[in-house]
Amino acid sequence: MTYKELQALDLKHIWHPCSQMKDYESFPPIVIERGEGVWLYDKQGNRYLDAVSSWWVNLFGHTNQRISRALAEQAQKLEHVIFANFTHVPAIHVAEKLVALTPKGLEKVFFADNGSAAIEVALKMSFQYRAQTNQLKKKRFLTFTNAYHGETLGALSVGGVDLYNEVYAPLLLNVVHTQGPDCFRCPFGESPATCNAPCTQYVEEQLKQHAESISAAIIEPLIQAAAGMKMYPPVFLRKLRALCDKYDVHLIADEVAVGFGRTGTLFACEQADITPDFLCLSKGITGGYLPLSAVLTTNEVYNAFYDDYGTMKAFLHSHSYSGNPLALRVAEEVLTIFEEEQVLTKLAPKQQLLKKLAHEAFDHLPYVGEYRQTGFVGAVELVTNKETKAQFQSEERIGYQIYQRALEKGLLIRPLDNIIYFMPPYVISEDEIKWMIETTKEVIDQFFKERCE
């Protein structure tokens, strides 16, 4: 079958995620045949540097030999088993490792199969905890502007990006909204490096008014990813944790996107030295191989569910693939790689190189409002005016057009509206980082030059 025939067959039957399918008529899907390291290869022999880790999941490169070998070996032993009343060694090892690695006080691990499911688990656990500890008024959740927590209805309810939420508004939970941190357009004129997070006053205003009805606050630590890699300092998290304690509100930390080293530490909460009541993990947990997520929580929460069956206090949430042995064996190998290969230590020089090269390439450009970076996540925010920070209209699809040009040069930098970001696998080389930055600058320059002609 020819390449074009494969594309036609795809479009005949497949509805792709996060896409306007009409776009595919002029820009058909690229048929990928294999991957190796940071590179993806299509069936025509073209290759693409995966600068977004295939939606932020790939940590150690495509077809990583250690992970592939662990998966193959596990597939010959046990592919799946019901996780109610049964268990297996990979699940036991991963749970033990996660408890040891995550912030102190998180002692229990509940496995699910994707990031949205992890959010649903945390929301339901918090809600049911309140019901079972006679706090019946606490039924709502505190959410932040620009937040993104997934696509299921509960996860959408606690999100704050209209692009995903607006059409489903009649179906969503009644939540309490508060202003999230916005360091690029800070209303207080502060700098992230020196501020004391005065914007947490917005949070306290809502808690003063609604704490009696709020079960939990939910936040993406340090980076609001899908909103455009909006970054903020750890002090905001510290003050948020203190406010949650003051007003008896659970804190749910959604580290689905930012966990496992993306922010420079294994978990973002470490940088604020806080322990959330619930920690949601997914994406990088399997290095991009298989769906898996985990929710970690405290013994205090767990004990509110622990009783005779007849009390009906059990947490009766289940998915068919909860605790899947294949995914958990892969997760076990990922955690072992972090330990044995000193991943974060080796990553530090690459983070500094990315920051240095990106600032040199983008800071002086008139259509770049800011280059920002946390850990190994970098973002270029494109603006119409550098001084006013005025944004391009979404309808212009500036980022999308730059993305198309980059693909022609062999670079995958899928944008978030008008934000071009870098979240590559950790195995990327220094030369590949240089090429990634140079090529991005080239296509941005090319696009704006053509736009002005």
ABEGO torsion letter per residue (X at the ends): XBAAAAAAAAAAABBBBGBBAAAAAABBBBBBABBBEABBBBAAGBBBBBAAGGGGABAAEBGBAAAAAAAAAAAAABABBBABGBBBAAAAAAAAAAAAABBBGBABBBBBABAAAAAAAAAAAAAAAAAAAGBAABABBBBBBGBBAEABAAAAAABABAAAAAAAAAABBBBBBBBBBBAABBAAGBBAAABAGAAAAAAAAAAAAAAAABABBBBBBGBBAAAGGBBBBAAAAAAAAAAAAAAGBBBBBBAAAABGGAAGBABAAAAAGBBBABBBBBGAAAGGABBBBBBBBBAAAAAAABBBAAAGABBBBBBAABGBAAAAAAAAAAAAAAAAAGAAAAAAAAAAAAAAAAAAAAAABAABABBBBBEABBBBBBBABAAAGBBBBAAAGAAAAAAAAAAAAGBBBBBBEABBBBBBBAABBAAAAAAAAAAAAAAAAAAAAAAAX
